[in-house]
């Protein structure tokens, strides 16, 4: 068994993985326990109370919402990259695309992989469009003509 990282607030059982602690909470305490980091537990036992974190609003809402928060927190870097990759889009278009990406990520078995896939697709789409624009400008033709010319040059 690994080093304990989490403690159940009700029965004080320790766990090396948060997923195991959450499963324990659901099966043994019907989701009513708080799963806390071992360091925070030690401080509480000694009478020190850690400053409330910005996550505290989620922890009392149950393990499902706490897992949602943890997952969203892990997606923050991809969210920010996605916002940057969509900087040329209107605010409304950007929000719609990012909203769909978040929904797909949260509902997938691997949210980070899902968000990375969407980010990669946006980047590739943006780069392809810029590449075609470069061709159109270098040839002095409209974008549609550049697309047609490039397509006709493809070797089968």
N, C-alpha and C positions, 0 to 999 in steps of 0.2 A: 504494500500500500504506500502511496506517496505521502509527502509531507502535508499535514493539514493546512488548508488555506481558508476554509469557511466553517462556520459554526451555526448550528440551529439554535435560535434564541430561546426556544421552549424547553428542549431536552438537553441542550449543550453538547450534542453529538457533533463530532468534527468530520469534515470531508475534504478530500484533496481536489475534487472537481465541483464546480458550482452546479453543473447539471445533475449530479448525484444528490447534492443537497436539496435542490429544487424538487427532485423526484421524491425524496424522503419527506419533504414538507407536505407535498400533495397526498402521499399515501398515509402518512402517520398523523398529520395535523390538519388535513383538509385545506391546506394553503394559508393557514392562519399564523404560521411562524414567520419570523424574519430571518433570512439567511444573511449573515454578516461576515465580513473578513475577520480572520483570526486576530489580527492586530487591534481592530476596533473592539472585539470581544474582550481582549485582555485589558484594554483601557477601561471599558465599562465595569469589569470585575473589580478594578482597583479604584473605582469611584470617579474616574475621569470620563467626561462625556464629550465625545467628539462633536465639533461644530456641525450643525446640520448641513448636509450637502445638497446640491441642487437636485439630486436624485430622490431625496427623501419624500417628495410629493408622490412619487410613483410607488415606492416600496410598500406603502400601506394599502395599495389598490390590488394586491395579489400578485402571484408569481407570473401570470400570463402578461400583465401589463409591465411588470419589471423586466421580463425577457424582451418585450417589445422595445422598451427604452434602451436596454443593453444593445440590441441589434441595431436600432437607429443610431446609437452612438458610434458603433463600428462602421456604419455607412457614411458618417459625416465627411471623411476625406474624399470619398467618391462623389458624394453630393456636391461638394465644393468644386471638384474637378468638372463635374457635369455642368454646373452653373457657368463655369469659365468657358467650357467648350461650346456652350450655347449662347455666348455673349452677343452674337450677331442676330439672334432671334428676338422677336418682340417679347415683352414681359409675359403676355398671355400665353404665347406659344411655348415659351420656356417653362412656365409653371405647369402647363398641361403635359409636356414631355417628361419633366422631372417627376410629377405626380404619378404618372403611369409607371415610370421606372421604379419608384419607391413601392408602389402597390405590387408590382411583379416581383420585386426583390423580397419583400416581406412574406409573400405567399409561396416563395420557392424554398426548396430544402436547403439551398446554399445562397443566402441573400447577398453576400459579398461577391460571389461569382456572377450572380445575375446582374448586379449593378455594374461590375467590371465589363460584362458583355455589352450592356447598353452604352456604356461610356466609349468602348472601343468602336461600336457601330456608329455612334455620333461622330467620333473623330475621323473614322474612315470616310464616312459620307461627306463630311466637311472638306477633307483633303481631296477627295475625288472631284468635288465641285470646283475647288480652287485650281486643281490641275487642268481641268477642262477650260476654265476661264483663262489660264495662262496660254493655252494653245490658241484659243479664240483671239486673244489680244496679239499674240505673236504673228498670227496669220491675217489679222485685220478682218475677221469674219464674225458674224453673230454666234452666240453660244450654241444654238441649235445646229448651225452649219458645222461648227467644230465637232460636236458630238457625232454627227453623221460622217464626217470625214474620218475621224478616229475609228469609228465602227467599221467603215469600209476598208481601212488599212489593216485590220486584224487578220492575222494568218490563221487559216482554218486548220 
